[in-house]
Amino acid sequence: MCGIIGIIHSNKNKFVNQYLVDGLTILQHRGQDSAGIATIHENHYHAYKNKGMVSEVFDDSIIYELMGHIGIGHVRYSTLETSTILEAQPLYTNVPYGISLVHNGNLTNTSELSKRMSQRYRHINSVSDSELLLNVFADQFEQTYKTLDNTTEMSTRIFQSVSDIMEICQGGFSGIFMIQRVGLVAFRDPYGIRPLCFGKTRFSEDYMFASESIAMDIHSPEFVLQRDVAPGECIFIDMNCKIQTRIVASTSVLRPCLFEYIYFARPDSVIDGISVYESRVNMGERLANRILSENLLNEIDVVIPVPETSRITALEISSILGIPYKEGFIKNRYIARTFILPGQEVREKSLKLKINTVKSIFENNNVLIVDDSIVRGTTSLQLVQLAKTAGAKNIYFSSAAPPVKYQNIYGINIPTTQELIANNKTPDEIAEILGVTRVIYNTLEDVVDACRESSVLTGPTQFECSCFDGNYITGNITKEYLENLQRERT
């Protein structure tokens, strides 16, 4: 679940370097493993990437060197439990033209693609599916010069090559190519699983792509959100800022990832017409109603959120139940988000540094802890231990998300079922493992309805929910595929 951005200015003397850095800083929550930027200035390619946060990777001298009126950027979140500079983006290939890529998501037919690229004499240097995606596009783009007439417009070659990607590559993905002397090419998979939005300046022909709308908000009133890139769509903007769009997938339907609204996206974002903030308010309303239906109102003294993503949900629960809301957990803001860190040991150590308690809020109270989700259970267990140490009497643990029971293969690092606390367990069994009185979940229907009702525009009616219901919408996922993935990770 990475963050990507692409910008092109019509004024070739107006550089995009600071715009890219600012945008990546706003998207930092989507990936904290590495950051990178590539630009083009007077047909010269400039790039820099390194491991670490945006503020650590880019200083003033590096930013200054990234000259150009066109550029792309990336913050990485690893789905591989590995973290090397080889996987940092943007990625680049010199043939044809010189193409660089930033990519968010996960391809699910990497073995097939690796064989295909080997047969095409394209060497893959890493285990990154992003490098495969780059080479598939480059190979198809090169093939258009052999199969199409020399007078064929560049846009036709672009659309044909991205259409080939939609046919050849499977999974959830959005991406931006920057092509030397050609322009920017943005695209989104046929289901729109991974987000990508599109903006334009008010008074000139300058364009911007980003994983979330908030990356455009920081440049207001310059860049204004136009819309989301449609599933299966390709948008091509040439070096003179002439724009052309086309749906290039043979079939497409909007099924965005439900986890974006639960956890990944910032609450001030709007994704596919849905306000992330309002969706989390609605999740809180439904969770409060569930607590009322289970006759737990008189058993809870205080509502305590797990910072940061569950605050909105917890506030709504407190308001509906009439129970005081207290910030019992205090977060160290300089520690990365634990769920998206690579490696379980790193996540556990990070949490110990990340959160402390206000003991007076827990002491001799029955507390309702509200989290956005319960995935591996490691974080939940440590939070419960902190609450007990602080003197809580009875602990009720609630989740805005439904039970996470299945692997996610579309860009979220949930590769094995064994590490999921809810897999093959009832809420009562989970409560026993965590050492709490009760565990309360929203249902999948609750969360889907919460999102549907949060549309500021006509939004999606269906979502990609595989980690909750085991339904892999791309249709190419077999039991053998999941077992092989699990063996590789363990």
RODO-2510 file (C-alpha; in nm, 4 decimals, decimal comma):
residues 490
     n   res          X          Y          Z
     1     m     0,0000     0,0000     0,0000
     2     c     0,2274     0,2747    -0,1299
     3     g     0,1783     0,6411    -0,2063
     4     i     0,2389     0,7705    -0,5592
     5     i     0,2342     1,1143    -0,7199
     6     g     0,2966     1,2616    -1,0654
     7     i     0,3002     1,6268    -1,1781
     8     i     0,3507     1,8064    -1,5085
     9     h     0,3605     2,1834    -1,5597
    10     s     0,2768     2,3545    -1,8888
    11     n     0,5432     2,6148    -1,8079
    12     k     0,8703     2,4307    -1,8658
    13     n     1,0553     2,6788    -1,6448
    14     k     0,8362     2,5926    -1,3458
    15     f     0,9942     2,3022    -1,1571
    16     v     0,7925     2,0305    -0,9831
    17     n     1,0563     1,9183    -0,7302
    18     q     0,9140     2,0949    -0,4232
    19     y     0,5571     2,0032    -0,5230
    20     l     0,6606     1,6367    -0,5319
    21     v     0,8360     1,6507    -0,1941
    22     d     0,5375     1,8234    -0,0339
    23     g     0,2963     1,5724    -0,1863
    24     l     0,4994     1,2740    -0,0692
    25     t     0,5184     1,4217     0,2803
    26     i     0,1382     1,4363     0,2877
    27     l     0,1238     1,0738     0,1638
    28     q     0,3839     0,9546     0,4171
    29     h     0,1218     0,7513     0,6056
    30     r     0,0978     0,5209     0,3026
    31     g     0,4597     0,4040     0,3249
    32     q     0,7599     0,4684     0,5464
    33     d     1,0156     0,2223     0,4142
    34     s     1,1665     0,4365     0,1368
    35     a     1,1018     0,7448    -0,0743
    36     g     1,2046     0,8532    -0,4231
    37     i     1,1559     1,1138    -0,6939
    38     a     1,2414     1,1268    -1,0658
    39     t     1,2190     1,4338    -1,2907
    40     i     1,3042     1,5336    -1,6473
    41     h     1,4643     1,8665    -1,7358
    42     e     1,5688     1,9587    -2,0903
    43     n     1,5526     1,5874    -2,1816
    44     h     1,7868     1,4929    -1,8965
    45     y     1,6663     1,2398    -1,6393
    46     h     1,7214     1,3179    -1,2682
    47     a     1,6400     1,0787    -0,9847
    48     y     1,7062     1,0179    -0,6181
    49     k     1,5699     0,7546    -0,3817
    50     n     1,6740     0,6054    -0,0508
    51     k     1,5448     0,4166     0,2491
    52     g     1,3681     0,6199     0,5147
    53     m     1,1029     0,8875     0,5534
    54     v     1,0617     1,1728     0,3063
    55     s     1,2182     1,4233     0,5473
    56     e     1,5189     1,1930     0,5906
    57     v     1,5694     1,1159     0,2222
    58     f     1,5434     1,4672     0,0751
    59     d     1,7386     1,7697     0,1895
    60     d     1,7570     2,1063     0,0159
    61     s     2,0618     2,0175    -0,1927
    62     i     1,9006     1,6985    -0,3260
    63     i     1,5703     1,8729    -0,3971
    64     y     1,7547     2,1456    -0,5891
    65     e     1,9157     1,8854    -0,8172
    66     l     1,5774     1,7340    -0,9086
    67     m     1,5017     1,9955    -1,1735
    68     g     1,2259     1,9631    -1,4303
    69     h     0,8688     2,0585    -1,5191
    70     i     0,7605     1,6917    -1,5068
    71     g     0,8176     1,4341    -1,2346
    72     i     0,6926     1,1382    -1,0327
    73     g     0,7370     1,0338    -0,6692
    74     h     0,6825     0,7343    -0,4420
    75     v     0,6709     0,6346    -0,0753
    76     r     0,7024     0,2617    -0,0233
    77     y     0,5226     0,0178     0,1999
    78     s     0,6578    -0,3334     0,1551
    79     t     0,4289    -0,6336     0,1106
    80     l     0,7291    -0,8663     0,0964
    81     e     0,8708    -0,8445     0,4511
    82     t     1,1896    -0,7332     0,2749
    83     s     1,3366    -0,3883     0,2542
    84     t     1,6229    -0,3143     0,0164
    85     i     1,7142    -0,0172    -0,1985
    86     l     1,6507    -0,2320    -0,5086
    87     e     1,2772    -0,2206    -0,4357
    88     a     1,2715     0,1566    -0,3748
    89     q     1,0947     0,3553    -0,6462
    90     p     1,0816     0,5171    -0,8998
    91     l     1,2123     0,2283    -1,1095
    92     y     1,3727     0,2917    -1,4489
    93     t     1,4452     0,1137    -1,7748
    94     n     1,6342     0,2695    -2,0618
    95     v     1,4640     0,0808    -2,3468
    96     p     1,2655     0,2159    -2,5194
    97     y     1,2964     0,5938    -2,4737
    98     g     1,3712     0,5805    -2,1014
    99     i     1,0716     0,4917    -1,8837
   100     s     1,0328     0,5320    -1,5081
   101     l     0,7487     0,3995    -1,2929
   102     v     0,5847     0,4544    -0,9554
   103     h     0,3386     0,1811    -0,8600
   104     n     0,0901     0,1113    -0,5807
   105     g    -0,0541    -0,2360    -0,5400
   106     n     0,0353    -0,5964    -0,6006
   107     l     0,0474    -0,8231    -0,9050
   108     t    -0,0737    -1,1775    -0,8480
   109     n     0,0671    -1,3572    -1,1535
   110     t     0,4347    -1,2739    -1,0985
   111     s     0,5640    -1,6235    -1,1833
   112     e     0,3969    -1,6092    -1,5229
   113     l     0,5219    -1,2549    -1,5826
   114     s     0,8786    -1,3452    -1,4831
   115     k     0,8842    -1,6281    -1,7382
   116     r     0,7396    -1,3986    -2,0017
   117     m     1,0070    -1,1327    -1,9422
   118     s     1,2815    -1,3935    -1,9441
   119     q     1,1628    -1,5136    -2,2835
   120     r     1,1695    -1,1519    -2,4005
   121     y     1,5324    -1,1211    -2,2773
   122     r     1,4405    -0,8662    -2,0120
   123     h     1,6362    -0,9227    -1,6918
   124     i     1,4573    -0,8590    -1,3611
   125     n     1,6953    -0,7443    -1,0866
   126     s     1,4731    -0,7782    -0,7800
   127     v     1,1726    -0,9655    -0,6390
   128     s     0,9605    -0,6539    -0,6897
   129     d     0,6414    -0,6946    -0,8912
   130     s     0,6772    -0,3237    -0,9751
   131     e     0,9889    -0,4022    -1,1779
   132     l     0,7888    -0,6664    -1,3632
   133     l     0,5127    -0,4155    -1,4351
   134     l     0,7665    -0,1650    -1,5696
   135     n     0,9226    -0,4219    -1,7996
   136     v     0,5895    -0,5548    -1,9248
   137     f     0,4894    -0,2044    -2,0278
   138     a     0,8294    -0,1268    -2,1816
   139     d     0,8203    -0,4512    -2,3778
   140     q     0,4668    -0,3916    -2,5071
   141     f     0,5490    -0,0284    -2,5865
   142     e     0,8495    -0,1425    -2,7873
   143     q     0,6343    -0,3984    -2,9692
   144     t     0,3953    -0,1284    -3,0910
   145     y     0,6722    -0,0013    -3,3187
   146     k     0,6836    -0,3398    -3,4877
   147     t     0,3110    -0,4002    -3,5119
   148     l     0,1759    -0,0497    -3,5764
   149     d     0,2395     0,1794    -3,8711
   150     n     0,5136     0,4415    -3,8304
   151     t     0,2569     0,7184    -3,8677
   152     t     0,0549     0,5917    -3,5693
   153     e     0,0077     0,8631    -3,3064
   154     m     0,1941     0,8295    -2,9771
   155     s    -0,1337     0,8246    -2,7829
   156     t    -0,2452     0,5157    -2,9752
   157     r     0,0796     0,3395    -2,8881
   158     i     0,0390     0,4383    -2,5225
   159     f    -0,3222     0,3227    -2,4988
   160     q    -0,2425    -0,0058    -2,6745
   161     s     0,0484    -0,0754    -2,4370
   162     v    -0,1551    -0,0038    -2,1233
   163     s    -0,4408    -0,2111    -2,2631
   164     d    -0,1909    -0,4958    -2,2961
   165     i    -0,0980    -0,4465    -1,9289
   166     m    -0,4643    -0,4862    -1,8336
   167     e    -0,4727    -0,8174    -2,0191
   168     i    -0,1326    -0,9519    -1,9144
   169     c    -0,1054    -0,8345    -1,5517
   170     q    -0,3459    -0,9475    -1,2811
   171     g    -0,4018    -0,8059    -0,9346
   172     g    -0,4723    -0,4670    -0,7833
   173     f    -0,2603    -0,1807    -0,9138
   174     s    -0,2400     0,1848    -1,0012
   175     g     0,0650     0,3518    -1,1463
   176     i     0,2269     0,6401    -1,3290
   177     f     0,4850     0,6082    -1,6059
   178     m     0,7109     0,9002    -1,6977
   179     i     0,8495     0,8591    -2,0482
   180     q     1,1427     1,0616    -2,1801
   181     r     1,0316     1,3100    -2,4517
   182     v     0,6761     1,1680    -2,4323
   183     g     0,5009     1,2615    -2,1041
   184     l     0,3049     1,1108    -1,8138
   185     v     0,0889     0,7998    -1,8350
   186     a    -0,1432     0,7178    -1,5427
   187     f    -0,3560     0,4047    -1,5139
   188     r    -0,5687     0,2017    -1,2732
   189     d    -0,6538    -0,1686    -1,2693
   190     p    -0,9886    -0,2864    -1,4153
   191     y    -1,1463    -0,3102    -1,0680
   192     g    -1,0060     0,0164    -0,9339
   193     i    -0,8807    -0,1714    -0,6267
   194     r    -0,5968     0,0694    -0,5597
   195     p    -0,6825     0,4417    -0,5548
   196     l    -0,5608     0,7130    -0,7900
   197     c    -0,7024     1,0630    -0,8285
   198     f    -0,6500     1,3306    -1,0863
   199     g    -0,6295     1,7099    -1,0544
   200     k    -0,5685     2,0217    -1,2558
   201     t    -0,4731     2,3810    -1,1818
   202     r    -0,7490     2,6410    -1,1946
   203     f    -0,5929     2,8804    -1,4399
   204     s    -0,3451     2,6805    -1,6472
   205     e    -0,2935     2,3401    -1,8059
   206     d    -0,0938     2,1864    -1,5204
   207     y    -0,1873     1,8350    -1,4049
   208     m    -0,1345     1,6160    -1,1014
   209     f    -0,1997     1,2526    -1,0066
   210     a    -0,1894     1,1220    -0,6491
   211     s    -0,2993     0,8247    -0,4415
   212     e    -0,5205     1,0506    -0,2284
   213     s    -0,6922     1,3846    -0,2811
   214     i    -0,5159     1,5410     0,0184
   215     a    -0,1935     1,5620    -0,1823
   216     m    -0,3714     1,8237    -0,3947
   217     d    -0,5213     2,0094    -0,1006
   218     i    -0,1780     2,1331     0,0107
   219     h    -0,1338     2,3137    -0,3211
   220     s    -0,4756     2,4806    -0,3087
   221     p    -0,5821     2,6969    -0,4823
   222     e    -0,3423     2,5708    -0,7521
   223     f    -0,4363     2,2036    -0,7961
   224     v    -0,8019     2,1133    -0,7694
   225     l    -0,9332     1,7566    -0,7582
   226     q    -1,1084     1,6792    -1,0844
   227     r    -1,2046     1,3161    -1,0301
   228     d    -1,0697     0,9697    -0,9629
   229     v    -0,9052     0,7760    -1,2422
   230     a    -1,1676     0,5242    -1,3508
   231     p    -1,1090     0,1483    -1,3301
   232     g    -0,9369     0,0297    -1,6454
   233     e    -0,8644     0,3873    -1,7544
   234     c    -0,5432     0,5300    -1,8991
   235     i    -0,4724     0,9047    -1,8965
   236     f    -0,1906     1,0313    -2,1199
   237     i    -0,0509     1,3853    -2,0876
   238     d     0,2204     1,4736    -2,3349
   239     m     0,5174     1,7047    -2,2710
   240     n     0,3099     2,0024    -2,3897
   241     c     0,0276     1,9183    -2,1467
   242     k    -0,2146     1,7945    -2,4105
   243     i    -0,4354     1,5391    -2,2364
   244     q    -0,6101     1,2300    -2,3755
   245     t    -0,8042     0,9637    -2,1831
   246     r    -0,9427     0,6228    -2,2680
   247     i    -1,0876     0,3175    -2,0955
   248     v    -0,8425     0,0543    -2,2196
   249     a    -0,9543    -0,2520    -2,0207
   250     s    -1,1878    -0,4847    -2,2071
   251     t    -1,4162    -0,4988    -1,9014
   252     s    -1,4118    -0,2878    -1,5864
   253     v    -1,6130    -0,2335    -1,2675
   254     l    -1,5387    -0,0187    -0,9632
   255     r    -1,4547    -0,2297    -0,6554
   256     p    -1,2158    -0,0213    -0,4386
   257     c    -1,0354    -0,1709    -0,1391
   258     l    -1,2508    -0,1471     0,1753
   259     f    -0,9418    -0,1251     0,3967
   260     e    -0,8649     0,2202     0,2520
   261     y    -1,1661     0,3615     0,4354
   262     i    -1,1062     0,1637     0,7532
   263     y    -0,7358     0,2288     0,8042
   264     f    -0,5013     0,3326     0,5239
   265     a    -0,6377     0,6589     0,3891
   266     r    -0,6236     0,9859     0,5774
   267     p    -0,9638     1,0979     0,7086
   268     d    -0,9497     1,4249     0,5119
   269     s    -0,9299     1,2338     0,1827
   270     v    -1,2128     1,1635    -0,0592
   271     i    -1,1637     0,8380    -0,2514
   272     d    -1,3979     0,7445    -0,5345
   273     g    -1,6515     0,9981    -0,4113
   274     i    -1,6528     0,8655    -0,0536
   275     s    -1,5476     1,0849     0,2384
   276     v    -1,3105     0,8788     0,4500
   277     y    -1,4031     1,0880     0,7542
   278     e    -1,7761     1,0320     0,7144
   279     s    -1,7274     0,6611     0,6551
   280     r    -1,5455     0,6306     0,9897
   281     v    -1,8182     0,8299     1,1647
   282     n    -2,0736     0,5885     1,0226
   283     m    -1,8650     0,2896     1,1331
   284     g    -1,8723     0,4329     1,4852
   285     e    -2,2506     0,4680     1,4729
   286     r    -2,2917     0,1045     1,3754
   287     l    -2,0458    -0,0154     1,6372
   288     a    -2,2315     0,1828     1,9039
   289     n    -2,5603     0,0235     1,7975
   290     r    -2,3989    -0,3193     1,8217
   291     i    -2,2820    -0,2441     2,1752
   292     l    -2,6351    -0,1358     2,2657
   293     s    -2,7835    -0,4515     2,1130
   294     e    -2,5529    -0,6648     2,3281
   295     n    -2,6648    -0,4795     2,6466
   296     l    -2,3166    -0,3554     2,7326
   297     l    -2,4043     0,0120     2,7887
   298     n    -2,4087    -0,0043     3,1684
   299     e    -2,0896    -0,2088     3,1832
   300     i    -1,8619     0,0575     3,0297
   301     d    -1,7279     0,3639     3,2120
   302     v    -1,5056     0,5211     2,9477
   303     v    -1,4399     0,5024     2,5715
   304     i    -1,0696     0,5030     2,4764
   305     p    -0,9430     0,5170     2,1145
   306     v    -0,6255     0,3593     1,9845
   307     p    -0,4506     0,6552     1,8210
   308     e    -0,4692     0,7695     1,5448
   309     t    -0,7105     0,6099     1,2981
   310     s    -0,9819     0,5036     1,5447
   311     r    -1,0411     0,8446     1,7055
   312     i    -1,3259     0,9439     1,4734
   313     t    -1,5031     0,6124     1,5301
   314     a    -1,4517     0,6287     1,9083
   315     l    -1,5882     0,9841     1,9310
   316     e    -1,9075     0,8780     1,7546
   317     i    -1,9468     0,5778     1,9873
   318     s    -1,9005     0,8041     2,2907
   319     s    -2,1581     1,0522     2,1601
   320     i    -2,4236     0,7879     2,0868
   321     l    -2,3722     0,5906     2,4098
   322     g    -2,3340     0,8979     2,6303
   323     i    -2,0148     0,7556     2,7799
   324     p    -1,7112     0,9815     2,8387
   325     y    -1,4417     0,9815     2,5694
   326     k    -1,0874     0,9860     2,7083
   327     e    -0,7433     0,9806     2,5459
   328     g    -0,6027     0,7029     2,7605
   329     f    -0,3315     0,5989     2,5157
   330     i    -0,0703     0,8600     2,4310
   331     k     0,1200     0,8133     2,1069
   332     n     0,4782     0,9050     2,0317
   333     r     0,4254     1,0796     1,6957
   334     y     0,7794     1,0089     1,5804
   335     i     0,7321     0,6327     1,5502
   336     a     0,6094     0,4797     1,2231
   337     r     0,2691     0,3138     1,1795
   338     t     0,3220    -0,0385     1,3153
   339     f     0,0912    -0,2293     1,0794
   340     i     0,2851    -0,1237     0,7697
   341     l     0,6335    -0,1840     0,9103
   342     p     0,8221    -0,4820     0,7602
   343     g     0,8722    -0,7759     0,9970
   344     q     0,6807    -0,8839     1,3070
   345     e     0,9759    -0,8256     1,5421
   346     v     1,0121    -0,4685     1,4158
   347     r     0,6385    -0,4079     1,4637
   348     e     0,6452    -0,5360     1,8222
   349     k     0,9477    -0,3300     1,9205
   350     s     0,8022    -0,0207     1,7545
   351     l     0,4767    -0,0489     1,9496
   352     k     0,6647    -0,0564     2,2805
   353     l     0,8191     0,2779     2,1893
   354     k     0,4997     0,4115     2,0358
   355     i     0,2290     0,4143     2,3051
   356     n     0,2044     0,4889     2,6771
   357     t    -0,0972     0,5244     2,9078
   358     v    -0,2564     0,7903     3,1278
   359     k    -0,3048     0,5673     3,4320
   360     s    -0,5780     0,7772     3,5967
   361     i    -0,8091     0,7142     3,2986
   362     f    -0,7801     0,3350     3,3284
   363     e    -0,7553     0,2924     3,7039
   364     n    -1,0608     0,1127     3,8522
   365     n    -1,2628     0,1688     3,5330
   366     n    -1,4378    -0,0620     3,2887
   367     v    -1,2945     0,0546     2,9573
   368     l    -1,4011     0,0190     2,5950
   369     i    -1,0927     0,0245     2,3725
   370     v    -1,1789     0,1198     2,0137
   371     d    -0,9449     0,0212     1,7292
   372     d    -0,9865     0,0450     1,3527
   373     s    -0,9138    -0,3270     1,3077
   374     i    -0,7659    -0,6357     1,4717
   375     v    -0,5269    -0,8043     1,2301
   376     r    -0,2484    -1,0129     1,3805
   377     g    -0,3610    -0,9372     1,7347
   378     t    -0,0104    -0,8492     1,8507
   379     t    -0,0885    -0,4783     1,8857
   380     s    -0,4233    -0,5527     2,0533
   381     l    -0,2607    -0,7856     2,3053
   382     q     0,0014    -0,5271     2,3978
   383     l    -0,2629    -0,2563     2,4348
   384     v    -0,4619    -0,4810     2,6668
   385     q    -0,1509    -0,5432     2,8771
   386     l    -0,0902    -0,1678     2,8980
   387     a    -0,4511    -0,1141     3,0085
   388     k    -0,4266    -0,3839     3,2753
   389     t    -0,0981    -0,2468     3,4041
   390     a    -0,2642     0,0954     3,4263
   391     g    -0,5350    -0,0535     3,6519
   392     a    -0,8348    -0,1228     3,4268
   393     k    -1,0985    -0,3491     3,5861
   394     n    -1,2751    -0,4950     3,2825
   395     i    -1,1688    -0,4410     2,9242
   396     y    -1,3999    -0,4468     2,6214
   397     f    -1,2147    -0,4398     2,2888
   398     s    -1,3985    -0,3211     1,9785
   399     s    -1,3070    -0,3119     1,6103
   400     a    -1,4536    -0,0828     1,3449
   401     a    -1,3573    -0,3466     1,0881
   402     p    -1,5045    -0,6950     1,0586
   403     p    -1,2847    -0,9927     1,1623
   404     v    -0,9783    -1,0169     0,9343
   405     k    -0,9759    -1,3873     0,8409
   406     y    -0,8058    -1,4235     0,5051
   407     q    -0,4888    -1,3332     0,3198
   408     n    -0,4798    -1,0109     0,1230
   409     i    -0,2980    -1,0256    -0,2085
   410     y    -0,3815    -0,6874    -0,3619
   411     g    -0,1321    -0,4664    -0,1818
   412     i    -0,1825    -0,5180     0,1938
   413     n     0,0761    -0,7148     0,3879
   414     i    -0,1492    -0,9960     0,5137
   415     p     0,0225    -1,2901     0,3448
   416     t    -0,0632    -1,5866     0,5717
   417     t    -0,3778    -1,6964     0,7516
   418     q    -0,1890    -1,8390     1,0499
   419     e    -0,0845    -1,4935     1,1678
   420     l    -0,4447    -1,3646     1,1703
   421     i    -0,6000    -1,3850     1,5146
   422     a    -0,9564    -1,4108     1,3767
   423     n    -0,8859    -1,6996     1,1408
   424     n    -1,1043    -1,9957     1,2474
   425     k    -1,1828    -1,8320     1,5826
   426     t    -1,5004    -1,6906     1,7355
   427     p    -1,5104    -1,3495     1,9086
   428     d    -1,5255    -1,5286     2,2443
   429     e    -1,2096    -1,7256     2,1613
   430     i    -1,0365    -1,4059     2,0525
   431     a    -1,1416    -1,2359     2,3751
   432     e    -0,9859    -1,5210     2,5715
   433     i    -0,6579    -1,4908     2,3796
   434     l    -0,6464    -1,1153     2,4329
   435     g    -0,7480    -1,1453     2,7967
   436     v    -1,0522    -0,9172     2,7727
   437     t    -1,4135    -0,9480     2,8816
   438     r    -1,5610    -0,9104     2,5327
   439     v    -1,4573    -0,8440     2,1744
   440     i    -1,7090    -0,6529     1,9599
   441     y    -1,6795    -0,6302     1,5806
   442     n    -1,8722    -0,4460     1,3135
   443     t    -2,0102    -0,6823     1,0519
   444     l    -1,8942    -0,6624     0,6911
   445     e    -2,2419    -0,5392     0,5957
   446     d    -2,2115    -0,2640     0,8588
   447     v    -1,8847    -0,1348     0,7125
   448     v    -1,9956    -0,1559     0,3492
   449     d    -2,3144     0,0357     0,4325
   450     a    -2,1129     0,2909     0,6312
   451     c    -1,9040     0,3616     0,3217
   452     r    -2,1963     0,3672     0,0792
   453     e    -2,3721     0,6261     0,2926
   454     s    -2,0620     0,8485     0,2986
   455     s    -2,0567     0,9332    -0,0709
   456     v    -2,0220     1,3010    -0,1507
   457     l    -2,0751     1,2007    -0,5130
   458     t    -2,2120     0,8864    -0,6730
   459     g    -1,9696     0,6357    -0,5263
   460     p    -1,9112     0,2613    -0,5546
   461     t    -2,1742     0,0162    -0,4381
   462     q    -1,9356    -0,2799    -0,4120
   463     f    -1,5900    -0,3149    -0,2595
   464     e    -1,2870    -0,5418    -0,2596
   465     c    -1,3253    -0,7234     0,0740
   466     s    -1,1075    -1,0348     0,0338
   467     c    -0,9393    -1,0196     0,3756
   468     f    -1,2873    -1,0269     0,5335
   469     d    -1,4843    -1,2626     0,3078
   470     g    -1,2184    -1,4597     0,1148
   471     n    -1,3612    -1,3496    -0,2217
   472     y    -1,0744    -1,2639    -0,4599
   473     i    -1,2434    -1,0614    -0,7310
   474     t    -0,9726    -1,0929    -0,9987
   475     g    -1,0708    -1,4567    -1,0339
   476     n    -0,7218    -1,6028    -1,0797
   477     i    -0,6556    -1,6931    -0,7158
   478     t    -0,6586    -2,0640    -0,6389
   479     k    -0,6115    -2,2555    -0,3170
   480     e    -0,2716    -2,3670    -0,4481
   481     y    -0,1702    -2,0029    -0,5101
   482     l    -0,2531    -1,9064    -0,1509
   483     e    -0,0756    -2,2119    -0,0105
   484     n     0,2364    -2,1363    -0,2142
   485     l     0,2308    -1,7746    -0,0976
   486     q     0,1986    -1,8917     0,2604
   487     r     0,4914    -2,1353     0,2241
   488     e     0,7121    -1,8630     0,0749
   489     r     0,6420    -1,6334     0,3693
   490     t     0,6946    -1,8940     0,6398
***
